[in-house]
Amino acid sequence: MKMLVIGVLAVIAIKYVTRPKLTNDELLYLNGGAMSRVNRGIRNNNPLNIKEGNNWQGESDTNIDPVFEEFEHPKYGFRAGAKLLRNYEKLYGLNSVRGIISKFAPSSENHTENYITFVAKELGVNSENTLNLWDDDLLARMLHAMSIMENGRHYSLSEAKKGVELA
């Protein structure tokens, strides 16, 4: 039995270690001898699944994922999200859940209406209400709600707050 387990581990290691780039949304890894699935945003410490394109503070030195940013710690992913949403307001005048989510999660890639409805409900606002993105507590709650849409209930509100504090 021991030899069989070692053989299976070797096959798994060869299959995943020799692959130069990840092409799927999940990475298999061994966790206490059992296979587990890790969501891409969690693996990348990127709670909002922000795409590559900026030189963000806290970016990881490893660049395995060709599409999405990879951060050293989730707080840097939340920081990037805070910067991004505040820039949406400054550059495009977007300051409602509907406006922000429509740009951040376009319908060509997401179920945008579901995303808008969920975030507005989590914030306790109408999706058309004007938001004050300079209110750190509100911004952290919005980022946390967005992280739930992107990665499930993995990250805490306190982690989102740490990222906003860095922004």
NORTAPE-V248800 format. One record per pair of residues at least 6 apart in sequence whose C-alpha atoms are under 7 Angstrom apart, sorted by the first residue. I is the first residue (numbers start at 1). J is the second residue. D is the distance in Angstrom with one decimal. If there is no record, write none. Layout:
I&J&D  I&J&D
//
This chain:
21&64&5.8  21&65&6.7  22&64&6.7  22&65&6.1  25&39&6.6  25&40&5.3  26&37&6.1  26&38&5.6  26&39&5.3  26&40&5.6  27&37&6.0  27&38&5.8  28&35&6.5  28&36&5.8  28&37&5.2  28&38&6.9  29&35&5.9  29&36&5.8  29&37&7.0  30&36&6.4  39&151&6.7  41&47&5.5  41&48&7.0  41&49&5.3  41&151&6.2  42&151&6.9  44&69&6.9  44&70&4.5  44&71&6.1  45&70&6.1  45&71&5.2  45&72&6.7  45&73&5.5  45&74&4.5  45&77&6.3  46&69&6.7  46&70&6.2  46&71&6.3  46&74&6.0  46&77&4.7  47&74&6.5  47&77&6.0  47&78&6.5  47&147&5.0  47&150&6.9  47&151&6.6  48&81&6.8  48&146&6.4  48&147&5.1  48&150&5.8  49&68&6.3  49&150&6.7  50&68&5.8  50&69&5.9  51&67&5.8  51&68&4.1  51&69&5.5  52&67&5.7  52&68&4.9  52&69&4.8  56&80&6.6  57&76&6.8  58&71&5.6  58&72&5.6  58&76&5.4  59&70&5.8  59&71&4.2  59&72&5.8  60&70&5.5  60&71&4.6  60&72&4.7  63&70&6.9  71&77&6.1  75&159&6.0  75&160&6.6  75&162&5.8  75&163&4.3  76&163&5.8  78&143&7.0  78&160&5.6  78&163&4.6  78&164&6.6  79&163&4.1  79&164&5.3  79&166&5.9  79&167&5.2  81&143&6.9  82&139&7.0  82&164&5.9  82&167&6.3  83&167&6.1  86&133&6.2  88&94&5.5  88&100&6.9  89&95&5.5  94&100&5.6  95&130&5.5  95&131&5.4  96&127&6.3  96&128&5.4  96&129&5.5  96&130&4.9  96&131&5.5  97&116&6.3  97&120&6.3  97&127&5.0  97&128&6.5  98&116&5.8  98&127&5.2  98&128&6.0  101&116&6.1  102&112&6.4  105&112&6.1  106&112&6.1  115&149&6.8  116&127&6.7  119&142&6.7  119&145&5.6  119&146&6.5  120&126&6.0  120&127&5.3  122&145&6.4  123&141&6.8  123&142&6.6  133&139&5.5  136&164&6.4  140&157&6.9  140&160&5.2  140&161&5.1  140&164&6.2  141&157&6.6  143&160&6.5  144&157&5.7  144&160&5.8
//
